[in-house]
Amino acid sequence: MSVVRLGRPAKVDIDLDEVPREVTEADIEIYDRLVSTELTRDQVDRILEPPRTYERQREVLAVHWHQEFVPLQHVRTRVDTLFPNREDELIVPTQHNVLSSYDGRHTGVEVDCYSAGFNRKVQLLLHFATEKLEGRSDVLQGMLDHTFKYRTGQLFEFLDSLIDDRFQDRVDEAARETWADDDVVEFARAHGRRLKAMIDMKWQSTPREMIKNKLLRNYVDEWRDAYGDPTIDHAQVFLRALKAIVKRNFALDYFYRTEEVVEEVRGIGGGIVIPHPEQFWPVLLDDLDVDGIEVWNPQSFEYTGFLIDVVIRKNRTRARSDRPILITMGDDCHMGEKVKDPRHQDAAKAAREVGVQPPWDDLNVRKNLILAKADRPHLIREYRARLA
């Protein structure tokens, strides 16, 4: 398959002699700030003061979102402000590979796993009545502990791919795709080497949840004032392409198979939802024992109507007519994005809100939802009953 590239970006002038090769005091200050899980007053205020509220929304569904390192009491305050007139809710956080609970009654997680059917990493959302996990979740916790280390391992593979000559082919491929010349590559490498040195230097004091592949790109972003937007933007485009190559080559046998995860969750009595179906669509063909399929989230929305029809067709032929596949939507909110300096935020990602899924109220989507007998109040009641 041929790759269609956009036009060549304007060449940026980089004085590589001005780029440090050794760790500086400025590097240390940036690193400590990026990996800190302590929030400043300004960061707390960004969480507590949302830009708008949803006074007319009576039900709040949130079964796909990530608090990351933001304390849940701050998230609760934000939710109270966002939905001052809510009457019912099902709010379950889904950290990556870490069990967590918003209200004590329900616990959730988004787990990375392996679909042998189409040889790709996929993700599943798992939800539980918290009391069911007591004394029954040792195996699941062990599976999650193992999988949690994937994101740490991927950061190191990302850094090695950038700075280790063994992976020069990956660098060359990313450079070709993004028109990155030698100066852009060396600029990115200098930052990668310094970041890796700081991770090694501060390994014992660095929270493990902060060691993930976006740390490199966040670190490079911190140098915009010093080197200018054109230089940083081109470096980031190159790094994004390199990260995609790293993900593509990551060993899939690291993960547990989807069937193994499903079996363990069902043994505990938990619920399972397929998220991001547009990215992982072949998993829909696996006929997994799941409770729901996510038909919309902020980065998977092009085929919402089609996916609703898929669920309708599956339910017509489903053996268990008393337990139909549910239509769900996920806001995929990442609270950590909201505490960043606004200059460094991904604007689209920062705009996501816990419990906000506009298609529920979109008149065009509503036509499909009516045929599926699906709405937010019914989903909350039905899924909560299944988890009980």
ZIKADA-V272408 format. One record per backbone hydrogen bond with DSSP energy under -1.0 kcal/mol. NH is the residue of the N-H (numbers start at 1). CO is the residue of the C=O. Records with the same first field share a line. If there is no record, write none. Layout:
# ZIKADA-V272408
NH=CO ; CO
This chain:
# ZIKADA-V272408
16=14
18=15
19=16
28=24
29=25
30=26
31=27
32=28
33=29
34=30
35=31
44=40
45=41
46=42
47=43
48=44
49=45
54=82
57=54
60=88
62=90
66=333
70=67
74=71
75=71
76=72
77=73
78=74
79=75
80=76
81=77
82=78
83=79
86=83
87=58
88=58
90=60
92=62
94=65
97=110
100=108
107=128
108=100
109=126
110=95
111=124
113=122
114=256
115=120
120=115
122=113
124=111
125=273
126=109
127=271
128=107
130=105
132=129
133=130
136=133
137=133
141=137
142=138
143=139
144=140
145=141
146=142
147=143
148=144
150=147
153=149
154=150
155=151
156=152
157=153
158=154
159=155
160=156
161=157
162=158
163=159
164=160
167=164
168=165
170=167
171=167
172=168
173=169
174=170
175=171
176=172
177=173
178=174
180=175
185=181
186=182
187=183
188=184
189=185
190=186
191=187
192=188
193=189
194=190
195=191
196=192
197=193
198=194
199=195
200=196
201=197
202=198
210=207
211=208
212=210
215=212
218=214
219=215
220=216
221=217
223=220
224=221
227=223
228=224
232=228
233=229
234=230
235=231
236=232
237=233
238=234
239=235
240=236
241=237
242=238
243=239
244=240
245=241
246=242
247=243
248=244
249=245
254=251
255=252
258=114
261=257
262=258
263=259
264=260
265=261
266=262
267=263
268=264
269=265
270=265
271=127
273=125
274=292
279=276
280=276
283=280
284=281
285=282
286=283
290=288
291=272
292=272
293=326
294=274
295=328
297=300
300=297
307=303
308=304
309=305
310=306
311=307
312=308
313=309
314=310
315=311
316=312
317=313
321=319
323=320
326=291
328=293
330=296
332=64
335=66
337=334
344=341
350=346
351=347
352=349
356=353
360=357
361=358
362=359
366=362
369=365
370=366
371=367
372=368
373=370
374=369
379=375
380=376
381=377
382=378
383=379
384=380
385=381
386=382
387=383
388=384
